[in-house]
Amino acid sequence: MASNKKYWKSVEELDTKSSIVDTLKQNEFVEEIPTDEFLGNKENLETSSTTRRDFLKYVGFTTAAASLAACEGPVVKSIPYVIKPDDIIPGVAEYYATTMANGFDFANILVKVREGRPIKIEPNKDANGSTNARVQASVLSLYDSLRLKGPKANGLEISWADADSQIISKLNEVKEAGLPIAVLTGTCASPSTKKLINNLGETFGNVNHVVYDAVSESAALDAFEALYGTRALPDYNLEKAAVIVSIGADFLGDWQGGGFDAGYSKSRVPANGKMSRHIQFESNMTLTGANADKRFMVKPSEQNLALIKLYQAVVKGIASREATPLNDAVQKAAAQIKAAGSKAVVVTGIQDKNAQLLALAINQAINSEVIDVVTTRNVRKGNDAAVAQLIADMNAGKIGAVIINNSNPVYSLPNSNEFVEGLKKVTLSVACSMQDNETANAVQYALATPHYLESWGDAVIKKGQYSLMQPTIKPLFNTRQFQDTLLTWTGSTSTYYDFLKESWNTEVLEGKSWNQALHDGVFTVDIQEEEAFISEVNIDAAGSELAKVKGSDFELSLYTKTGLGDGQMANNPWLQELPDPITRTSWDNYLTMSKADAEALGVINHNVANGALNGSLVEMSVNGISEVLPVLIQPGQAKGSLGLALGYGRKQGLKSEMQTGKNAYQFYKEFNNHQPDVTLKLVEGEHEFACVQLHNTLMGRGDIIKETTIDDYNNVDSKEWNVVPVVSLDHNEVEATSVDLWEAFDRSVGHHFNLSIDLNACTGCGACVVACHAENNVPVVGKEEIRKSRDMHWLRIDRYYSHEEDFAGDNELKDNGTGVIGYKDTMAALEDPSENPSVAFQPVMCQHCNHAPCETVCPVAATSHGRQGQNQMAYNRCVGTRYCANNCPYKVRRFNWFNYPNNSEFDYNMNDDLGKMVLNPDVTVRSRGVMEKCSMCIQMTQATILKAKKEGRPVNTNEFETACSNACTNGAMVFGDVNKHEDTVASLAKDKRAYHLLEHVGTKPNVVYHVKVRNTQEA
């Protein structure tokens, strides 16, 4: 029988009118626990007034209540399909082949789509596609909340019908006036788009298509056209090269459109005892120079002299006997070119037609097999002379209308003011733009265009290879493609899709299937063998003209970073946060300067109390234009030369956090990347850099970066150049790899994953870093947090300089240090890199140790080891003690200081609903207070296993991949199952170059590195 007796806890409860009793019914606590005072946002954490006594009082009252703000998970509301689409299986990714062609970057790619959302870019390897950091990050630009969302007229929103009506009326007005129409675009590799521009001319009279590249290769195009009769760029298969001589060409960066790194890396990995020899002459320390076997520092004006001397030595057989370092270097390079014969190649980045002619003439003289002058590239088509003429004609009133597409000349033109003035003098100015950028705000009509992932299109990146572009999502905004706009203006009722399909069926496919071409993403047409047409060009006269270029005390080299490129993706936080591979600095551009010049000017770089890097400011004047810039002292910078990255300093259409750096295009006079007559003046103030790597050199870290020469690799036992560390066991020295700290498990059953990283193939490009960001929902933290060493990258690429000429010299100097004082002085000296250091890049992520020191110290078992070799993280178990980070010898764990999503302090992609569409639903978005790090993409490995299981088959050879290995088309990163002997990684793990980081610690990692081999052989 139930009891009706009433029990009460206090006298207060007997008063039925008590407000306290009523409150208790609604809330466990009469007074709300003020958790925000000590667990709130960033400001509260730094300025909290809560005393230790108060804190303990709250915790003692109830730990759960005090921890509520940190432990409550967000509620995510999902709407299920009422009627599921036939082609979508929830939870299963779809992949679509398409093409990126934004005028600066061109790539054949695959797009990973989840439930209608593109979330990741991968290279289309079946089409020889490769991706750089910008291509990988381009998916995030699709979800840019500041995109141009519809058509505008004079800054005000307008309907498409009204915009078309007004524009067509003005085009007819221009036609009646007999004035030409200028169509200004970035490099257009689309044959169907060119047809539509021609159709515009047939409708409205004289249409002049002007191609403008913000970063010009016009000099190389002019030279190739003069010599071979076609305005295009040659292709270079560096895999065939035995000797590569580069004079100012950053061919592992964006030189002539980039994409040469995969072939280069194949020639750099020792095979059959051979590898290519790479010699670099340059001013800035570039990605290419950092990978060279021999690097010579020369000022920009001296690059001209080096090229002339090389031409004379190789082609003319004239060997100058000057006793100068430059002449000696050139003569040695010439001897190696002659010895290699047709297996050699010479490239140059000097933006001078005469210099480009000399390089082509050298390759022609040695009959180089590396350069391909028949199957040419269409990735740069800009014409500097045509652009200059257009601006002059606009200001002279000779142009009736200007239609701009895929270009931002108001920002990137060095004479931008003249262009803006010219726009005011034309009857009609239109910009078809995805971004609400500088040009969109300077014209009469700004027409919103879709992202390439919302678009149809085609491109011929390389002669004979036709690529298709297809939409992977419906347009997010009220946008319309430039091609559909041209069709509308010319009175056609056809859509661009219909036009494109018809063009391909009649002119490209040769009766083959359109659907198959769309599935593959590419269609290759056989090119008939043909002899390259060679014109008679006076190369000697070109050399004479080049010799007239004069130098000055200070000379400026303008370059593009692997992150921002030409600047059109400046509103992409993944790229802003990507550290520069050389300076390891993000969120900035800066003036790079040699140590000698910095000391002469009184310029300094120093570390402040929290370890962050600060530097001096200078006022730089070039051609009458002045700008105050921060200076970063750069080892390997030629004395008398300065470097400055293009692509920064944009203001319009960007979030305030992304408005960083200074616009270097203002110094880009006559589209020349080398500018003489630079003056510098030290000014007051200091600049704050966001640098993620503050140690300067290898400093004797010989067990982290191992290197040898090709001679030793071929002729010396590997135990001498790939030394296995020894430890003491029972008072005897034994190899560290033979000792186990714990009892080992049998790992021969089932899958066991390894990641192989070849230091010879890694060029430091950073594509893997962005791919990891995209796949694993890694947050962007911004400049201030990076300055506090709180970057969240799961994968970093360490860059090491040497103090001596090579790393072996560093190790020898360290070993010879004697006594406490002597050793201290030696190590201090080693922190100062040499004037022209050797450089090595090393990707580092969680090493997934089989004997992981992190696992043994976690008090809540949040990190544990899986049967497949992966060190796993259970985020909901982690309480953020950070014991694991303290115990990790590789320093690859990241503590999540804040809730980065939905946090106005971190206004990046995770702070708005549009940006969150890029998130991978297979990976948890981590909350504040937990540790996170590389998972070896466990979601990808498990998906591969489940796919094979579903199809009733074993996993195929080399089917396993991670985000980083998939993005690396250089072959530097290879992932797989070492228990599956057919997988490439199984043989790589046993290679004589294979080693593990810090082997003497006994962690037994599942990440395998390969000793870097340098080619020091000279002819």
Secondary structure, DSSP 8 states (H G I E B T S, - for coil): --------SSGGGG-TT-HHHHHHHH-S-SS---THHHHSSHHHHHH----HHHHHHHHHH-HHHHTHHHH----------SS--TT--TT--EEEEEEEESSS-EEEEEEEEETTEEEEEEE-GGGT----HHHHHHHHHHT-TTB--S-EETTEE--HHHHHHHHHHHHHHHHHHT--EEEEES----HHHHHHHHHHHHHHS-EEEEE--SS--HHHHHHHHHHHSSSSEEEE-GGG-SEEEEES--TTTTGGG---HHHHHHHHS-BTTB--EEEEEESS--HHHHT-SEEEE--HHHHHHHHHHHHIIIII-------SHHHHHHHHHHHHHHHHGGGEEEEE----HHHHHHHHHHHHHTT-SSEEEEEEE-S----HHHHHHHHHHHHTT--SEEEEES--HHHH-TTHHHHHHHHTTSSEEEEEESB--TTTTTSSEEEE---GGG--EEEEEETTEEEEE--SS--SSS---HHHHHHHHTT----HHHHHHHHHHHHTSTT--HHHHHHHSEEE--------------HHHHHHHHHT----SSEEEEEE-TTTTTTTTTT-HHHHHS--TTT-EES---EEE-HHHHHHHT--EEE-TTS-EEEEEEEEEETTEEEEEEEEE-TT--TTEEEEEES----TTS-GGG--S--GGGG-GGG-SEE--EEEEEEEEEEE-EES----B-TT-TTTS-EEEHHHHHHS-HHHHS---EEEETTEEEEGGG--SS------SS--EEEEEETTT-----HHHHHHHHHHT-----HHHHHTT----SSEEEEEE-SSSSHHHHHHHHHT--SHHHHHHHHHHHTS--SS--EEEEEE-----TT-HHHHH-TT--EEE-TTS-EEE-TTT-----HHHHH-TT---EE--S--TT-TTS-SGGGSTTGGGGS-TTS----TT-EE-----HHHHHHHHHHHHHTTS---TT----HHHHH-TTS-EEEEETTSTTSHHHHHTTSTTEE-TTGGGT---SEEEE-EEE-----
